[in-house]
């Protein structure tokens, strides 16, 4: 009976340690996600400031217009 109690206590300790490890991992993941969101916002602001926020389709269309103008000699 005492041995069974000891084994149960050990099991509880192991589960507590595993739960704490998972909590720490989740906290780290949340911090990393927050950091990525902040970096993304800064990047978007920089792109807006530098006027680079166009989609690839918009860039392609602008390139086509400029190329057409150059080919026409204008």
N, CA, C and O atoms as a Tripos MOL2 file, in Angstrom:
@<TRIPOS>MOLECULE
protein
  296   295    74     0     0
PROTEIN
NO_CHARGES

@<TRIPOS>ATOM
      1 N           0.8180   -1.1910    0.0000 N.3       1 UNK1
      2 CA          0.0000    0.0000    0.0000 C.3       1 UNK1
      3 C           0.8690    1.2660    0.0000 C.2       1 UNK1
      4 O           0.6050    2.1920   -0.7680 O.2       1 UNK1
      5 N           1.8870    1.3150    0.8410 N.am      2 UNK2
      6 CA          2.7850    2.4730    0.9100 C.3       2 UNK2
      7 C           3.5560    2.6260   -0.4010 C.2       2 UNK2
      8 O           3.7790    3.7380   -0.8810 O.2       2 UNK2
      9 N           3.9550    1.4970   -0.9660 N.am      3 UNK3
     10 CA          4.6840    1.5320   -2.2280 C.3       3 UNK3
     11 C           3.7970    2.0900   -3.3460 C.2       3 UNK3
     12 O           4.2580    2.8400   -4.2070 O.2       3 UNK3
     13 N           2.5230    1.7100   -3.3140 N.am      4 UNK4
     14 CA          1.5730    2.2060   -4.3040 C.3       4 UNK4
     15 C           1.3770    3.7180   -4.1640 C.2       4 UNK4
     16 O           1.2980    4.4320   -5.1640 O.2       4 UNK4
     17 N           1.3010    4.2020   -2.9250 N.am      5 UNK5
     18 CA          1.1840    5.6400   -2.6770 C.3       5 UNK5
     19 C           2.4080    6.3810   -3.2080 C.2       5 UNK5
     20 O           2.2950    7.4510   -3.8070 O.2       5 UNK5
     21 N           3.5870    5.7840   -2.9750 N.am      6 UNK6
     22 CA          4.8230    6.4070   -3.4330 C.3       6 UNK6
     23 C           4.8350    6.4730   -4.9640 C.2       6 UNK6
     24 O           5.2110    7.4900   -5.5460 O.2       6 UNK6
     25 N           4.4260    5.3910   -5.5980 N.am      7 UNK7
     26 CA          4.3720    5.3670   -7.0610 C.3       7 UNK7
     27 C           3.3860    6.4170   -7.5900 C.2       7 UNK7
     28 O           3.6590    7.0820   -8.5890 O.2       7 UNK7
     29 N           2.2470    6.5570   -6.9170 N.am      8 UNK8
     30 CA          1.2680    7.5590   -7.3280 C.3       8 UNK8
     31 C           1.8250    8.9670   -7.1750 C.2       8 UNK8
     32 O           1.6040    9.8190   -8.0360 O.2       8 UNK8
     33 N           2.5390    9.2150   -6.0940 N.am      9 UNK9
     34 CA          3.1550   10.5330   -5.8810 C.3       9 UNK9
     35 C           4.1850   10.8290   -6.9780 C.2       9 UNK9
     36 O           4.2650   11.9430   -7.4960 O.2       9 UNK9
     37 N           4.9670    9.8030   -7.3150 N.am     10 UNK10
     38 CA          5.9520    9.9700   -8.3810 C.3      10 UNK10
     39 C           5.2630   10.2580   -9.7210 C.2      10 UNK10
     40 O           5.7120   11.1060  -10.4930 O.2      10 UNK10
     41 N           4.1690    9.5400   -9.9800 N.am     11 UNK11
     42 CA          3.4130    9.7880  -11.2090 C.3      11 UNK11
     43 C           2.8810   11.2210  -11.2410 C.2      11 UNK11
     44 O           2.9340   11.8910  -12.2730 O.2      11 UNK11
     45 N           2.3720   11.6760  -10.1100 N.am     12 UNK12
     46 CA          1.8550   13.0430  -10.0220 C.3      12 UNK12
     47 C           2.9730   14.0460  -10.2750 C.2      12 UNK12
     48 O           2.7800   15.0200  -11.0020 O.2      12 UNK12
     49 N           4.1300   13.8160   -9.6860 N.am     13 UNK13
     50 CA          5.2710   14.7140   -9.8880 C.3      13 UNK13
     51 C           5.6820   14.7600  -11.3610 C.2      13 UNK13
     52 O           5.9720   15.8280  -11.9010 O.2      13 UNK13
     53 N           5.7030   13.5950  -12.0000 N.am     14 UNK14
     54 CA          6.0660   13.5270  -13.4170 C.3      14 UNK14
     55 C           5.0560   14.3040  -14.2470 C.2      14 UNK14
     56 O           5.4410   15.0580  -15.1400 O.2      14 UNK14
     57 N           3.7670   14.1310  -13.9670 N.am     15 UNK15
     58 CA          2.7270   14.8400  -14.7110 C.3      15 UNK15
     59 C           2.8120   16.3520  -14.4840 C.2      15 UNK15
     60 O           2.5970   17.1310  -15.4130 O.2      15 UNK15
     61 N           3.1210   16.7630  -13.2730 N.am     16 UNK16
     62 CA          3.2680   18.1830  -12.9780 C.3      16 UNK16
     63 C           4.4330   18.7740  -13.7760 C.2      16 UNK16
     64 O           4.3200   19.8580  -14.3490 O.2      16 UNK16
     65 N           5.5550   18.0440  -13.8050 N.am     17 UNK17
     66 CA          6.7230   18.5130  -14.5550 C.3      17 UNK17
     67 C           6.4220   18.6050  -16.0530 C.2      17 UNK17
     68 O           6.8240   19.5620  -16.7150 O.2      17 UNK17
     69 N           5.7160   17.6080  -16.5780 N.am     18 UNK18
     70 CA          5.3610   17.6220  -17.9930 C.3      18 UNK18
     71 C           4.4290   18.7910  -18.3090 C.2      18 UNK18
     72 O           4.5830   19.4620  -19.3300 O.2      18 UNK18
     73 N           3.4630   19.0260  -17.4210 N.am     19 UNK19
     74 CA          2.5230   20.1350  -17.6160 C.3      19 UNK19
     75 C           3.2680   21.4740  -17.5870 C.2      19 UNK19
     76 O           2.9910   22.3580  -18.3980 O.2      19 UNK19
     77 N           4.2060   21.6220  -16.6590 N.am     20 UNK20
     78 CA          4.9850   22.8580  -16.5630 C.3      20 UNK20
     79 C           5.8330   23.0610  -17.8280 C.2      20 UNK20
     80 O           5.9520   24.1750  -18.3380 O.2      20 UNK20
     81 N           6.4090   21.9750  -18.3150 N.am     21 UNK21
     82 CA          7.2180   22.0500  -19.5310 C.3      21 UNK21
     83 C           6.3520   22.4850  -20.7080 C.2      21 UNK21
     84 O           6.7760   23.3110  -21.5160 O.2      21 UNK21
     85 N           5.1450   21.9390  -20.8100 N.am     22 UNK22
     86 CA          4.2320   22.3170  -21.8860 C.3      22 UNK22
     87 C           3.8130   23.7820  -21.7630 C.2      22 UNK22
     88 O           3.7260   24.4850  -22.7700 O.2      22 UNK22
     89 N           3.5520   24.2470  -20.5360 N.am     23 UNK23
     90 CA          3.1820   25.6470  -20.3160 C.3      23 UNK23
     91 C           4.3190   26.5720  -20.7480 C.2      23 UNK23
     92 O           4.0900   27.5900  -21.4000 O.2      23 UNK23
     93 N           5.5390   26.2090  -20.3780 N.am     24 UNK24
     94 CA          6.6890   27.0330  -20.7500 C.3      24 UNK24
     95 C           6.8530   27.0520  -22.2700 C.2      24 UNK24
     96 O           7.1510   28.0940  -22.8530 O.2      24 UNK24
     97 N           6.6600   25.9120  -22.8990 N.am     25 UNK25
     98 CA          6.7510   25.8380  -24.3550 C.3      25 UNK25
     99 C           5.6860   26.6840  -25.0280 C.2      25 UNK25
    100 O           5.9530   27.3550  -26.0240 O.2      25 UNK25
    101 N           4.4700   26.6500  -24.4760 N.am     26 UNK26
    102 CA          3.3870   27.4610  -25.0260 C.3      26 UNK26
    103 C           3.6980   28.9350  -24.8430 C.2      26 UNK26
    104 O           3.4850   29.7330  -25.7560 O.2      26 UNK26
    105 N           4.2000   29.3050  -23.6700 N.am     27 UNK27
    106 CA          4.5480   30.7060  -23.4210 C.3      27 UNK27
    107 C           5.6200   31.1780  -24.3930 C.2      27 UNK27
    108 O           5.5470   32.2940  -24.9080 O.2      27 UNK27
    109 N           6.6120   30.3320  -24.6450 N.am     28 UNK28
    110 CA          7.6920   30.6750  -25.5740 C.3      28 UNK28
    111 C           7.1290   30.8340  -26.9830 C.2      28 UNK28
    112 O           7.4970   31.7640  -27.7010 O.2      28 UNK28
    113 N           6.2390   29.9310  -27.3760 N.am     29 UNK29
    114 CA          5.6260   30.0140  -28.6970 C.3      29 UNK29
    115 C           4.8010   31.2980  -28.8180 C.2      29 UNK29
    116 O           4.8310   31.9590  -29.8560 O.2      29 UNK29
    117 N           4.0690   31.6490  -27.7680 N.am     30 UNK30
    118 CA          3.2800   32.8830  -27.7780 C.3      30 UNK30
    119 C           4.1780   34.1090  -27.8930 C.2      30 UNK30
    120 O           3.8580   35.0480  -28.6220 O.2      30 UNK30
    121 N           5.2980   34.1050  -27.1770 N.am     31 UNK31
    122 CA          6.2490   35.2210  -27.2590 C.3      31 UNK31
    123 C           6.8310   35.3210  -28.6690 C.2      31 UNK31
    124 O           6.9560   36.4170  -29.2170 O.2      31 UNK31
    125 N           7.1830   34.1820  -29.2500 N.am     32 UNK32
    126 CA          7.7330   34.1750  -30.6090 C.3      32 UNK32
    127 C           6.7040   34.7050  -31.6070 C.2      32 UNK32
    128 O           7.0430   35.4680  -32.5120 O.2      32 UNK32
    129 N           5.4460   34.2970  -31.4350 N.am     33 UNK33
    130 CA          4.3890   34.7610  -32.3240 C.3      33 UNK33
    131 C           4.2090   36.2730  -32.1990 C.2      33 UNK33
    132 O           4.0860   36.9700  -33.2060 O.2      33 UNK33
    133 N           4.1920   36.7750  -30.9820 N.am     34 UNK34
    134 CA          4.0720   38.2170  -30.7700 C.3      34 UNK34
    135 C           5.2280   38.9620  -31.4210 C.2      34 UNK34
    136 O           5.0330   40.0190  -32.0200 O.2      34 UNK34
    137 N           6.4200   38.4160  -31.3040 N.am     35 UNK35
    138 CA          7.5980   39.0230  -31.9070 C.3      35 UNK35
    139 C           7.4730   39.0430  -33.4340 C.2      35 UNK35
    140 O           7.8000   40.0440  -34.0730 O.2      35 UNK35
    141 N           7.0040   37.9460  -34.0100 N.am     36 UNK36
    142 CA          6.8100   37.8950  -35.4580 C.3      36 UNK36
    143 C           5.7600   38.9000  -35.9130 C.2      36 UNK36
    144 O           5.9270   39.5530  -36.9430 O.2      36 UNK36
    145 N           4.6820   39.0230  -35.1500 N.am     37 UNK37
    146 CA          3.6440   39.9990  -35.4990 C.3      37 UNK37
    147 C           4.2050   41.4190  -35.4770 C.2      37 UNK37
    148 O           3.9100   42.2230  -36.3600 O.2      37 UNK37
    149 N           5.0120   41.7190  -34.4680 N.am     38 UNK38
    150 CA          5.6240   43.0500  -34.3700 C.3      38 UNK38
    151 C           6.5570   43.2930  -35.5550 C.2      38 UNK38
    152 O           6.5280   44.3610  -36.1660 O.2      38 UNK38
    153 N           7.3810   42.2990  -35.8730 N.am     39 UNK39
    154 CA          8.2960   42.4260  -37.0120 C.3      39 UNK39
    155 C           7.5250   42.6140  -38.3140 C.2      39 UNK39
    156 O           7.9270   43.4030  -39.1690 O.2      39 UNK39
    157 N           6.4200   41.8910  -38.4630 N.am     40 UNK40
    158 CA          5.6010   42.0020  -39.6640 C.3      40 UNK40
    159 C           5.0180   43.4090  -39.7900 C.2      40 UNK40
    160 O           5.0220   43.9980  -40.8710 O.2      40 UNK40
    161 N           4.5180   43.9390  -38.6780 N.am     41 UNK41
    162 CA          3.9520   45.2910  -38.7010 C.3      41 UNK41
    163 C           5.0200   46.3130  -39.0770 C.2      41 UNK41
    164 O           4.7550   47.2330  -39.8510 O.2      41 UNK41
    165 N           6.2260   46.1570  -38.5330 N.am     42 UNK42
    166 CA          7.3210   47.0700  -38.8660 C.3      42 UNK42
    167 C           7.6740   46.9630  -40.3470 C.2      42 UNK42
    168 O           7.9080   47.9750  -41.0090 O.2      42 UNK42
    169 N           7.7110   45.7440  -40.8610 N.am     43 UNK43
    170 CA          8.0240   45.5320  -42.2690 C.3      43 UNK43
    171 C           6.9750   46.1720  -43.1600 C.2      43 UNK43
    172 O           7.3150   46.8350  -44.1410 O.2      43 UNK43
    173 N           5.7010   45.9830  -42.8310 N.am     44 UNK44
    174 CA          4.6180   46.5820  -43.6190 C.3      44 UNK44
    175 C           4.7240   48.1080  -43.6070 C.2      44 UNK44
    176 O           4.5240   48.7560  -44.6340 O.2      44 UNK44
    177 N           5.0350   48.6740  -42.4510 N.am     45 UNK45
    178 CA          5.1900   50.1210  -42.3520 C.3      45 UNK45
    179 C           6.3550   50.5880  -43.2200 C.2      45 UNK45
    180 O           6.2480   51.5940  -43.9200 O.2      45 UNK45
    181 N           7.4630   49.8580  -43.1720 N.am     46 UNK46
    182 CA          8.6160   50.2060  -43.9940 C.3      46 UNK46
    183 C           8.2790   50.1180  -45.4740 C.2      46 UNK46
    184 O           8.6870   50.9710  -46.2620 O.2      46 UNK46
    185 N           7.5370   49.0910  -45.8460 N.am     47 UNK47
    186 CA          7.1530   48.9250  -47.2410 C.3      47 UNK47
    187 C           6.2380   50.0600  -47.6840 C.2      47 UNK47
    188 O           6.3720   50.5870  -48.7880 O.2      47 UNK47
    189 N           5.3080   50.4290  -46.8120 N.am     48 UNK48
    190 CA          4.4070   51.5300  -47.1240 C.3      48 UNK48
    191 C           5.1940   52.8190  -47.2910 C.2      48 UNK48
    192 O           4.9520   53.5980  -48.2120 O.2      48 UNK48
    193 N           6.1300   53.0270  -46.3930 N.am     49 UNK49
    194 CA          6.9650   54.2270  -46.4380 C.3      49 UNK49
    195 C           7.7890   54.2580  -47.7200 C.2      49 UNK49
    196 O           7.9690   55.3170  -48.3200 O.2      49 UNK49
    197 N           8.2870   53.1070  -48.1350 N.am     50 UNK50
    198 CA          9.1150   53.0200  -49.3340 C.3      50 UNK50
    199 C           8.2810   52.7940  -50.5960 C.2      50 UNK50
    200 O           8.8280   52.6520  -51.6900 O.2      50 UNK50
    201 N           6.9680   52.7610  -50.4410 N.am     51 UNK51
    202 CA          6.0320   52.5420  -51.5570 C.3      51 UNK51
    203 C           6.2580   51.1920  -52.2360 C.2      51 UNK51
    204 O           6.2040   51.0910  -53.4620 O.2      51 UNK51
    205 N           6.5060   50.1750  -51.4480 N.am     52 UNK52
    206 CA          6.7160   48.8290  -51.9910 C.3      52 UNK52
    207 C           5.5450   47.9080  -51.6830 C.2      52 UNK52
    208 O           5.6730   46.6870  -51.7770 O.2      52 UNK52
    209 N           4.4120   48.4810  -51.3180 N.am     53 UNK53
    210 CA          3.3170   47.6440  -50.8510 C.3      53 UNK53
    211 C           2.4470   47.0690  -51.9680 C.2      53 UNK53
    212 O           1.4140   46.4600  -51.6850 O.2      53 UNK53
    213 N           2.8300   47.2440  -53.1940 N.am     54 UNK54
    214 CA          2.0430   46.7270  -54.3070 C.3      54 UNK54
    215 C           2.1190   45.2020  -54.3510 C.2      54 UNK54
    216 O           3.0860   44.5870  -53.9000 O.2      54 UNK54
    217 N           1.0710   44.6260  -54.9060 N.am     55 UNK55
    218 CA          1.0870   43.1820  -55.1070 C.3      55 UNK55
    219 C           1.9500   42.8700  -56.3180 C.2      55 UNK55
    220 O           2.2640   43.7610  -57.1080 O.2      55 UNK55
    221 N           2.3290   41.6250  -56.4630 N.am     56 UNK56
    222 CA          3.1510   41.2460  -57.6140 C.3      56 UNK56
    223 C           2.3970   41.5190  -58.9110 C.2      56 UNK56
    224 O           3.0020   41.8660  -59.9250 O.2      56 UNK56
    225 N           1.0880   41.3640  -58.8750 N.am     57 UNK57
    226 CA          0.2820   41.6410  -60.0610 C.3      57 UNK57
    227 C           0.3410   43.1360  -60.4130 C.2      57 UNK57
    228 O           0.4520   43.4990  -61.5840 O.2      57 UNK57
    229 N           0.2660   43.9910  -59.3940 N.am     58 UNK58
    230 CA          0.3550   45.4310  -59.6330 C.3      58 UNK58
    231 C           1.7250   45.8050  -60.1840 C.2      58 UNK58
    232 O           1.8230   46.6360  -61.0880 O.2      58 UNK58
    233 N           2.7920   45.1960  -59.6450 N.am     59 UNK59
    234 CA          4.1390   45.4620  -60.1500 C.3      59 UNK59
    235 C           4.2550   45.0020  -61.5980 C.2      59 UNK59
    236 O           4.8500   45.6910  -62.4270 O.2      59 UNK59
    237 N           3.6880   43.8440  -61.9010 N.am     60 UNK60
    238 CA          3.7520   43.3060  -63.2550 C.3      60 UNK60
    239 C           3.0540   44.2450  -64.2300 C.2      60 UNK60
    240 O           3.5620   44.5180  -65.3180 O.2      60 UNK60
    241 N           1.8900   44.7340  -63.8320 N.am     61 UNK61
    242 CA          1.1270   45.6570  -64.6820 C.3      61 UNK61
    243 C           1.9030   46.9590  -64.8970 C.2      61 UNK61
    244 O           1.9480   47.4760  -66.0140 O.2      61 UNK61
    245 N           2.5070   47.4840  -63.8470 N.am     62 UNK62
    246 CA          3.2940   48.7110  -63.9660 C.3      62 UNK62
    247 C           4.4990   48.4840  -64.8890 C.2      62 UNK62
    248 O           4.8220   49.3350  -65.7170 O.2      62 UNK62
    249 N           5.1490   47.3450  -64.7400 N.am     63 UNK63
    250 CA          6.2920   47.0170  -65.5870 C.3      63 UNK63
    251 C           5.8720   46.9360  -67.0510 C.2      63 UNK63
    252 O           6.5690   47.4430  -67.9310 O.2      63 UNK63
    253 N           4.7290   46.2980  -67.3110 N.am     64 UNK64
    254 CA          4.2360   46.1850  -68.6840 C.3      64 UNK64
    255 C           3.9820   47.5560  -69.2930 C.2      64 UNK64
    256 O           4.3250   47.8000  -70.4500 O.2      64 UNK64
    257 N           3.3780   48.4520  -68.5110 N.am     65 UNK65
    258 CA          3.1040   49.8050  -69.0100 C.3      65 UNK65
    259 C           4.4000   50.5310  -69.3420 C.2      65 UNK65
    260 O           4.5160   51.1460  -70.4020 O.2      65 UNK65
    261 N           5.3700   50.4630  -68.4460 N.am     66 UNK66
    262 CA          6.6470   51.1510  -68.6860 C.3      66 UNK66
    263 C           7.3740   50.5420  -69.8730 C.2      66 UNK66
    264 O           7.9660   51.2710  -70.6690 O.2      66 UNK66
    265 N           7.3440   49.2320  -70.0070 N.am     67 UNK67
    266 CA          8.0030   48.5650  -71.1310 C.3      67 UNK67
    267 C           7.3420   48.9600  -72.4480 C.2      67 UNK67
    268 O           8.0160   49.1780  -73.4550 O.2      67 UNK67
    269 N           6.0140   49.0490  -72.4220 N.am     68 UNK68
    270 CA          5.2860   49.4570  -73.6300 C.3      68 UNK68
    271 C           5.6650   50.8750  -74.0210 C.2      68 UNK68
    272 O           5.8770   51.1680  -75.1970 O.2      68 UNK68
    273 N           5.7490   51.7630  -73.0160 N.am     69 UNK69
    274 CA          6.1420   53.1470  -73.2840 C.3      69 UNK69
    275 C           7.5540   53.2050  -73.8740 C.2      69 UNK69
    276 O           7.8060   53.9710  -74.8040 O.2      69 UNK69
    277 N           8.4570   52.4120  -73.3460 N.am     70 UNK70
    278 CA          9.8330   52.3910  -73.8430 C.3      70 UNK70
    279 C           9.8860   51.8370  -75.2620 C.2      70 UNK70
    280 O          10.6290   52.3510  -76.0980 O.2      70 UNK70
    281 N           9.1200   50.8130  -75.5370 N.am     71 UNK71
    282 CA          9.1110   50.2070  -76.8640 C.3      71 UNK71
    283 C           8.5170   51.1540  -77.9010 C.2      71 UNK71
    284 O           8.9190   51.1450  -79.0650 O.2      71 UNK71
    285 N           7.5500   51.9770  -77.4670 N.am     72 UNK72
    286 CA          6.9320   52.9340  -78.3770 C.3      72 UNK72
    287 C           7.7940   54.1680  -78.5630 C.2      72 UNK72
    288 O           7.5040   55.0060  -79.4160 O.2      72 UNK72
    289 N           8.8560   54.2870  -77.7680 N.am     73 UNK73
    290 CA          9.7690   55.4170  -77.8830 C.3      73 UNK73
    291 C           9.2760   56.6710  -77.1780 C.2      73 UNK73
    292 O           9.6890   57.7800  -77.5180 O.2      73 UNK73
    293 N           8.4080   56.5060  -76.2140 N.am     74 UNK74
    294 CA          7.8600   57.6740  -75.5130 C.3      74 UNK74
    295 C           8.5600   57.9310  -74.2430 C.2      74 UNK74
    296 O           8.2220   58.8770  -73.5310 O.2      74 UNK74
@<TRIPOS>BOND
     1     1     2 1
     2     2     3 1
     3     3     4 2
     4     3     5 am
     5     5     6 1
     6     6     7 1
     7     7     8 2
     8     7     9 am
     9     9    10 1
    10    10    11 1
    11    11    12 2
    12    11    13 am
    13    13    14 1
    14    14    15 1
    15    15    16 2
    16    15    17 am
    17    17    18 1
    18    18    19 1
    19    19    20 2
    20    19    21 am
    21    21    22 1
    22    22    23 1
    23    23    24 2
    24    23    25 am
    25    25    26 1
    26    26    27 1
    27    27    28 2
    28    27    29 am
    29    29    30 1
    30    30    31 1
    31    31    32 2
    32    31    33 am
    33    33    34 1
    34    34    35 1
    35    35    36 2
    36    35    37 am
    37    37    38 1
    38    38    39 1
    39    39    40 2
    40    39    41 am
    41    41    42 1
    42    42    43 1
    43    43    44 2
    44    43    45 am
    45    45    46 1
    46    46    47 1
    47    47    48 2
    48    47    49 am
    49    49    50 1
    50    50    51 1
    51    51    52 2
    52    51    53 am
    53    53    54 1
    54    54    55 1
    55    55    56 2
    56    55    57 am
    57    57    58 1
    58    58    59 1
    59    59    60 2
    60    59    61 am
    61    61    62 1
    62    62    63 1
    63    63    64 2
    64    63    65 am
    65    65    66 1
    66    66    67 1
    67    67    68 2
    68    67    69 am
    69    69    70 1
    70    70    71 1
    71    71    72 2
    72    71    73 am
    73    73    74 1
    74    74    75 1
    75    75    76 2
    76    75    77 am
    77    77    78 1
    78    78    79 1
    79    79    80 2
    80    79    81 am
    81    81    82 1
    82    82    83 1
    83    83    84 2
    84    83    85 am
    85    85    86 1
    86    86    87 1
    87    87    88 2
    88    87    89 am
    89    89    90 1
    90    90    91 1
    91    91    92 2
    92    91    93 am
    93    93    94 1
    94    94    95 1
    95    95    96 2
    96    95    97 am
    97    97    98 1
    98    98    99 1
    99    99   100 2
   100    99   101 am
   101   101   102 1
   102   102   103 1
   103   103   104 2
   104   103   105 am
   105   105   106 1
   106   106   107 1
   107   107   108 2
   108   107   109 am
   109   109   110 1
   110   110   111 1
   111   111   112 2
   112   111   113 am
   113   113   114 1
   114   114   115 1
   115   115   116 2
   116   115   117 am
   117   117   118 1
   118   118   119 1
   119   119   120 2
   120   119   121 am
   121   121   122 1
   122   122   123 1
   123   123   124 2
   124   123   125 am
   125   125   126 1
   126   126   127 1
   127   127   128 2
   128   127   129 am
   129   129   130 1
   130   130   131 1
   131   131   132 2
   132   131   133 am
   133   133   134 1
   134   134   135 1
   135   135   136 2
   136   135   137 am
   137   137   138 1
   138   138   139 1
   139   139   140 2
   140   139   141 am
   141   141   142 1
   142   142   143 1
   143   143   144 2
   144   143   145 am
   145   145   146 1
   146   146   147 1
   147   147   148 2
   148   147   149 am
   149   149   150 1
   150   150   151 1
   151   151   152 2
   152   151   153 am
   153   153   154 1
   154   154   155 1
   155   155   156 2
   156   155   157 am
   157   157   158 1
   158   158   159 1
   159   159   160 2
   160   159   161 am
   161   161   162 1
   162   162   163 1
   163   163   164 2
   164   163   165 am
   165   165   166 1
   166   166   167 1
   167   167   168 2
   168   167   169 am
   169   169   170 1
   170   170   171 1
   171   171   172 2
   172   171   173 am
   173   173   174 1
   174   174   175 1
   175   175   176 2
   176   175   177 am
   177   177   178 1
   178   178   179 1
   179   179   180 2
   180   179   181 am
   181   181   182 1
   182   182   183 1
   183   183   184 2
   184   183   185 am
   185   185   186 1
   186   186   187 1
   187   187   188 2
   188   187   189 am
   189   189   190 1
   190   190   191 1
   191   191   192 2
   192   191   193 am
   193   193   194 1
   194   194   195 1
   195   195   196 2
   196   195   197 am
   197   197   198 1
   198   198   199 1
   199   199   200 2
   200   199   201 am
   201   201   202 1
   202   202   203 1
   203   203   204 2
   204   203   205 am
   205   205   206 1
   206   206   207 1
   207   207   208 2
   208   207   209 am
   209   209   210 1
   210   210   211 1
   211   211   212 2
   212   211   213 am
   213   213   214 1
   214   214   215 1
   215   215   216 2
   216   215   217 am
   217   217   218 1
   218   218   219 1
   219   219   220 2
   220   219   221 am
   221   221   222 1
   222   222   223 1
   223   223   224 2
   224   223   225 am
   225   225   226 1
   226   226   227 1
   227   227   228 2
   228   227   229 am
   229   229   230 1
   230   230   231 1
   231   231   232 2
   232   231   233 am
   233   233   234 1
   234   234   235 1
   235   235   236 2
   236   235   237 am
   237   237   238 1
   238   238   239 1
   239   239   240 2
   240   239   241 am
   241   241   242 1
   242   242   243 1
   243   243   244 2
   244   243   245 am
   245   245   246 1
   246   246   247 1
   247   247   248 2
   248   247   249 am
   249   249   250 1
   250   250   251 1
   251   251   252 2
   252   251   253 am
   253   253   254 1
   254   254   255 1
   255   255   256 2
   256   255   257 am
   257   257   258 1
   258   258   259 1
   259   259   260 2
   260   259   261 am
   261   261   262 1
   262   262   263 1
   263   263   264 2
   264   263   265 am
   265   265   266 1
   266   266   267 1
   267   267   268 2
   268   267   269 am
   269   269   270 1
   270   270   271 1
   271   271   272 2
   272   271   273 am
   273   273   274 1
   274   274   275 1
   275   275   276 2
   276   275   277 am
   277   277   278 1
   278   278   279 1
   279   279   280 2
   280   279   281 am
   281   281   282 1
   282   282   283 1
   283   283   284 2
   284   283   285 am
   285   285   286 1
   286   286   287 1
   287   287   288 2
   288   287   289 am
   289   289   290 1
   290   290   291 1
   291   291   292 2
   292   291   293 am
   293   293   294 1
   294   294   295 1
   295   295   296 2
@<TRIPOS>SUBSTRUCTURE
     1 UNK1         2 RESIDUE 1 A UNK
     2 UNK2         6 RESIDUE 1 A UNK
     3 UNK3        10 RESIDUE 1 A UNK
     4 UNK4        14 RESIDUE 1 A UNK
     5 UNK5        18 RESIDUE 1 A UNK
     6 UNK6        22 RESIDUE 1 A UNK
     7 UNK7        26 RESIDUE 1 A UNK
     8 UNK8        30 RESIDUE 1 A UNK
     9 UNK9        34 RESIDUE 1 A UNK
    10 UNK10       38 RESIDUE 1 A UNK
    11 UNK11       42 RESIDUE 1 A UNK
    12 UNK12       46 RESIDUE 1 A UNK
    13 UNK13       50 RESIDUE 1 A UNK
    14 UNK14       54 RESIDUE 1 A UNK
    15 UNK15       58 RESIDUE 1 A UNK
    16 UNK16       62 RESIDUE 1 A UNK
    17 UNK17       66 RESIDUE 1 A UNK
    18 UNK18       70 RESIDUE 1 A UNK
    19 UNK19       74 RESIDUE 1 A UNK
    20 UNK20       78 RESIDUE 1 A UNK
    21 UNK21       82 RESIDUE 1 A UNK
    22 UNK22       86 RESIDUE 1 A UNK
    23 UNK23       90 RESIDUE 1 A UNK
    24 UNK24       94 RESIDUE 1 A UNK
    25 UNK25       98 RESIDUE 1 A UNK
    26 UNK26      102 RESIDUE 1 A UNK
    27 UNK27      106 RESIDUE 1 A UNK
    28 UNK28      110 RESIDUE 1 A UNK
    29 UNK29      114 RESIDUE 1 A UNK
    30 UNK30      118 RESIDUE 1 A UNK
    31 UNK31      122 RESIDUE 1 A UNK
    32 UNK32      126 RESIDUE 1 A UNK
    33 UNK33      130 RESIDUE 1 A UNK
    34 UNK34      134 RESIDUE 1 A UNK
    35 UNK35      138 RESIDUE 1 A UNK
    36 UNK36      142 RESIDUE 1 A UNK
    37 UNK37      146 RESIDUE 1 A UNK
    38 UNK38      150 RESIDUE 1 A UNK
    39 UNK39      154 RESIDUE 1 A UNK
    40 UNK40      158 RESIDUE 1 A UNK
    41 UNK41      162 RESIDUE 1 A UNK
    42 UNK42      166 RESIDUE 1 A UNK
    43 UNK43      170 RESIDUE 1 A UNK
    44 UNK44      174 RESIDUE 1 A UNK
    45 UNK45      178 RESIDUE 1 A UNK
    46 UNK46      182 RESIDUE 1 A UNK
    47 UNK47      186 RESIDUE 1 A UNK
    48 UNK48      190 RESIDUE 1 A UNK
    49 UNK49      194 RESIDUE 1 A UNK
    50 UNK50      198 RESIDUE 1 A UNK
    51 UNK51      202 RESIDUE 1 A UNK
    52 UNK52      206 RESIDUE 1 A UNK
    53 UNK53      210 RESIDUE 1 A UNK
    54 UNK54      214 RESIDUE 1 A UNK
    55 UNK55      218 RESIDUE 1 A UNK
    56 UNK56      222 RESIDUE 1 A UNK
    57 UNK57      226 RESIDUE 1 A UNK
    58 UNK58      230 RESIDUE 1 A UNK
    59 UNK59      234 RESIDUE 1 A UNK
    60 UNK60      238 RESIDUE 1 A UNK
    61 UNK61      242 RESIDUE 1 A UNK
    62 UNK62      246 RESIDUE 1 A UNK
    63 UNK63      250 RESIDUE 1 A UNK
    64 UNK64      254 RESIDUE 1 A UNK
    65 UNK65      258 RESIDUE 1 A UNK
    66 UNK66      262 RESIDUE 1 A UNK
    67 UNK67      266 RESIDUE 1 A UNK
    68 UNK68      270 RESIDUE 1 A UNK
    69 UNK69      274 RESIDUE 1 A UNK
    70 UNK70      278 RESIDUE 1 A UNK
    71 UNK71      282 RESIDUE 1 A UNK
    72 UNK72      286 RESIDUE 1 A UNK
    73 UNK73      290 RESIDUE 1 A UNK
    74 UNK74      294 RESIDUE 1 A UNK
